[in-house]
């Protein structure tokens, strides 16, 4: 393959990814007219139309989609191999972008990063704290951190933390006015603090399990938050029962400011995983972070 053919194929891939000649031209550092000429030249050479152009967007034709299926992984592999060769004699450097929840960032990512960053001054890390299920490919993140059950099956998932447990808790002042629930059904007689999910906008149904019996309990109360610290504070102030991560309440359970109930209905479940979309060769910086975060029992 001649060099100009490879350049033309790369230009086509960028236009297809950006769905815009304007954005693709800016990304490639060329003009729209030059880029349009390049795509026309490629379509003439292949004798097939690769892109459909409308006033709003640019989209691959059926032939374009077939070409992209082969082209994208091939060019990604070439780029990765070139990057890996240049890194053989270099320290890990560059920027690694990760989307994560606040809980995982505080308990897992920051402790690990704080240990390695002083040793690698050319390594830069961007953490985007977002509780929603971000599309890491569309948003151009190198990786994401989520619970295993929420990760798509086509992603590579690396465990980075221990198993987790939920805890149903309430303040002593709350239990002075209400009996301690003995089973999940008793929650219908209690004031509970709800969590609004950022992913769907719905309210979290408390997931309780004992043996082979699993329940999703809808609870009711005066308060609904989309923020765990606010739920914790409301529980501490005696406004109701809360169902949150066990480790977020550990200190309050230890000093007696909160009391745990229904503990036998809160089994452990797989913890946080770092996930990313490809098994291809990754940068030295990314590999360093993966190994620093990898959970070892």
C-alpha positions in Angstrom: 0.0 0.0 0.0 1.3 3.4 -1.0 1.7 6.1 1.7 -1.0 8.4 0.2 -3.5 5.5 0.3 -2.9 5.1 4.0 -3.3 8.8 4.5 -6.6 8.8 2.6 -7.9 5.8 4.6 -7.1 7.6 7.9 -8.9 10.7 6.7 -12.0 8.6 5.9 -11.9 7.0 9.4 -11.7 10.4 11.1 -14.6 11.9 9.1 -16.7 8.8 9.9 -15.8 9.0 13.6 -16.5 12.7 13.8 -19.5 12.6 11.5 -18.5 16.0 10.3 -16.0 17.4 7.7 -15.5 20.5 9.8 -14.5 18.6 13.0 -12.5 16.1 11.1 -10.5 18.8 9.3 -9.8 20.5 12.6 -8.6 17.3 14.1 -6.4 16.4 11.1 -5.0 20.0 10.8 -6.2 20.5 7.2 -8.9 22.5 5.4 -12.4 21.2 4.6 -11.8 21.5 0.9 -8.6 19.5 1.1 -10.4 16.9 3.2 -13.3 16.7 0.8 -10.9 16.2 -2.1 -9.1 13.4 -0.3 -12.4 11.6 0.3 -13.5 12.0 -3.3 -10.1 10.7 -4.4 -10.5 7.6 -2.2 -14.0 6.9 -3.4 -12.9 7.2 -7.0 -10.0 4.8 -6.4 -12.3 2.3 -4.8 -15.2 3.0 -7.2 -17.7 3.0 -4.4 -19.3 5.7 -2.2 -18.2 5.6 1.4 -20.0 8.5 2.9 -23.5 9.9 2.8 -23.6 13.7 3.2 -26.6 15.6 4.5 -27.0 19.2 5.9 -26.8 17.9 9.5 -24.3 15.1 9.5 -22.0 12.8 7.6 -22.6 9.0 7.9 -20.9 5.9 6.4 -22.7 4.1 3.6 -23.0 0.3 3.8 -19.7 0.0 2.0 -18.2 2.6 4.3 -19.3 0.6 7.4 -17.7 -2.6 6.0 -14.4 -0.8 5.4 -14.5 0.7 8.9 -14.9 -2.7 10.4 -11.5 -3.7 9.1 -9.9 -0.3 9.1 -10.4 0.9 12.6 -8.8 -2.0 14.5 -6.0 -2.1 11.9 -5.1 1.6 12.2 -5.4 1.4 16.0 -3.0 -1.5 16.1 -0.5 0.4 13.9 -0.8 3.5 16.2 -0.4 1.4 19.3 2.6 -0.5 18.0 4.4 2.8 17.0 3.6 4.2 20.4 4.9 1.1 22.2 8.1 1.2 20.2 8.8 4.8 21.1 8.1 4.0 24.8 10.7 1.2 25.0 13.3 3.7 26.0 11.0 6.2 27.7 9.4 6.5 31.1 5.6 6.4 31.2 4.2 9.7 30.1 1.1 11.3 28.7 -2.4 11.7 29.9 -4.7 8.9 31.0 -8.4 9.9 31.3 -10.7 7.9 33.6 -14.4 8.3 34.4 -15.3 7.1 37.9 -17.8 7.4 40.7 -16.9 9.6 43.7 -16.8 6.6 46.0 -14.4 4.7 43.9 -12.2 7.7 43.3 -11.9 8.4 47.0 -11.4 4.9 48.3 -9.4 3.3 45.5 -8.1 5.5 42.7 -6.7 8.4 44.7 -4.8 6.2 47.2 -3.2 4.3 44.4 -2.4 7.3 42.3 -0.9 9.2 45.2 1.7 6.5 45.6 2.8 6.3 41.9 2.5 9.9 40.6 5.6 11.3 42.5 7.7 8.7 40.7 6.5 9.6 37.2 6.4 13.4 36.7 5.5 13.0 33.0 2.4 11.0 33.8 -0.8 13.0 33.9 -4.2 11.7 35.1 -7.6 13.2 34.6 -10.4 11.8 36.8 -13.9 12.7 35.8 -16.2 12.2 38.7 -19.5 11.1 37.3 -22.0 8.6 38.7 -23.8 8.1 35.4 -22.8 5.3 33.0 -20.6 7.3 30.7 -19.9 5.9 27.2 -16.1 5.8 27.5 -15.6 5.3 23.7 -17.8 8.2 22.6 -16.5 10.5 25.3 -12.9 9.5 24.6 -11.9 8.2 28.0 -9.1 5.6 28.3 -11.1 3.7 30.9 -13.9 3.8 33.4 -14.5 2.5 36.9 -17.8 0.9 37.8 -19.3 -2.1 39.6 -18.9 -5.3 37.7 -22.6 -5.8 37.1 -22.9 -2.5 35.1 -20.0 -3.1 32.7 -20.8 -4.2 29.1 -19.7 -7.7 28.2 -17.5 -6.6 25.4 -15.3 -4.6 27.7 -12.1 -5.7 29.4 -12.7 -5.6 33.2 -9.9 -5.6 35.8 -10.9 -5.9 39.5 -9.4 -3.0 41.5 -11.1 -3.4 44.9 -12.4 -5.9 47.4 -16.0 -7.2 47.5 -18.5 -4.6 48.8 -21.6 -4.8 51.0 -24.6 -2.6 51.5 -25.7 -1.6 55.0 -29.1 -0.6 56.2 -28.6 1.8 59.1 -30.4 4.2 61.3 -29.6 6.6 64.2 -30.3 5.6 67.9 -32.7 8.6 68.0 -34.7 7.0 65.1 -35.0 3.7 66.9 -36.2 5.4 70.1 -39.4 6.1 68.0 -39.5 3.0 65.8 -39.0 -0.8 66.3 -35.9 -2.5 64.7 -37.0 -4.2 61.5 -36.5 -7.9 61.6 -37.2 -8.7 57.9 -37.4 -6.7 54.6 -41.2 -6.6 54.7 -41.0 -4.5 57.9 -39.5 -1.7 55.9 -43.0 -0.8 54.7 -43.7 0.5 58.2 -40.5 2.6 58.4 -39.5 6.0 57.2 -36.6 5.5 54.7 -34.3 7.9 52.8 -34.3 7.4 49.1 -31.5 7.7 46.5 -32.2 9.2 43.1 -30.1 7.3 40.5 -28.1 9.5 38.1 -28.2 6.8 35.4 -32.0 6.4 34.9 -33.3 9.2 37.0 -35.3 6.5 38.9 -35.2 5.9 42.7 -32.9 3.1 43.9 -34.8 0.0 45.0 -33.0 -1.5 48.0 -31.4 -4.8 46.9 -31.6 -7.3 49.7 -30.6 -11.0 49.5 -30.6 -14.0 51.9 -29.6 -17.4 50.6 -31.4 -17.9 47.3 -34.0 -15.3 48.0 -33.3 -11.9 46.4 -35.6 -8.9 46.9 -35.8 -5.3 45.4 -37.6 -3.3 48.0 -39.3 0.0 47.2 -39.2 2.2 50.3 -40.9 5.4 51.2 -40.0 8.5 53.2 -39.9 12.3 53.2 -36.5 12.6 51.8 -34.8 11.7 48.4 -31.3 12.7 47.5 -28.9 12.1 44.6 -25.9 12.4 47.0 -24.7 9.8 49.5 -23.2 12.3 52.0 -26.6 14.0 52.3 -28.3 10.6 52.9 -25.7 9.8 55.5 -26.3 13.1 57.3 -30.1 12.7 57.2 -29.7 9.2 58.7 -27.3 10.6 61.4 -29.9 13.2 62.3 -32.6 10.6 62.8 -34.7 11.3 59.7 -35.0 7.6 58.6 -33.2 4.4 57.6 -30.6 4.5 54.8 -29.2 1.8 52.6 -25.6 2.7 51.5 -22.2 1.1 51.1 -21.0 -0.5 54.3 -17.6 1.2 54.2 -19.2 4.7 54.0 -20.8 4.1 57.4 -18.1 2.1 59.1 -16.9 4.9 61.4 -20.4 5.8 62.5 -21.3 2.2 63.2 -18.1 1.8 65.2 -18.8 4.8 67.5 -22.5 4.0 67.9 -23.9 7.0 66.0 -25.6 4.6 63.6 -27.1 1.2 64.2 -27.1 -1.5 61.6 -30.2 -3.7 60.9 -31.0 -6.5 58.5 -27.3 -7.4 58.2 -28.1 -11.0 57.3 -29.9 -9.6 54.2 -26.8 -7.8 52.9 -24.3 -10.3 51.4 -21.1 -9.2 49.7 -21.0 -8.6 46.0 -18.2 -8.0 43.4 -16.5 -4.6 43.9 -15.2 -2.0 41.5 -13.6 -2.8 38.2 -11.5 -0.8 35.8 -12.8 -1.4 32.3 -11.7 -0.4 28.8 -12.6 -1.5 25.2 -9.6 -3.3 23.7 -7.0 -5.9 24.3 -4.6 -4.2 21.9 -1.3 -2.9 23.1 -1.8 0.1 25.3 0.6 2.9 26.4 3.1 2.4 29.1 1.3 5.1 31.1 -2.0 3.2 30.9 -0.4 -0.2 31.8 1.3 1.4 34.8 -2.1 2.7 36.1 -3.8 -0.7 35.5 -1.2 -2.5 37.5 -1.2 0.1 40.3 -5.0 -0.3 40.6 -5.2 -4.1 40.1 -6.8 -5.7 43.2 -4.6 -8.4 44.8 -6.1 -10.4 47.6 
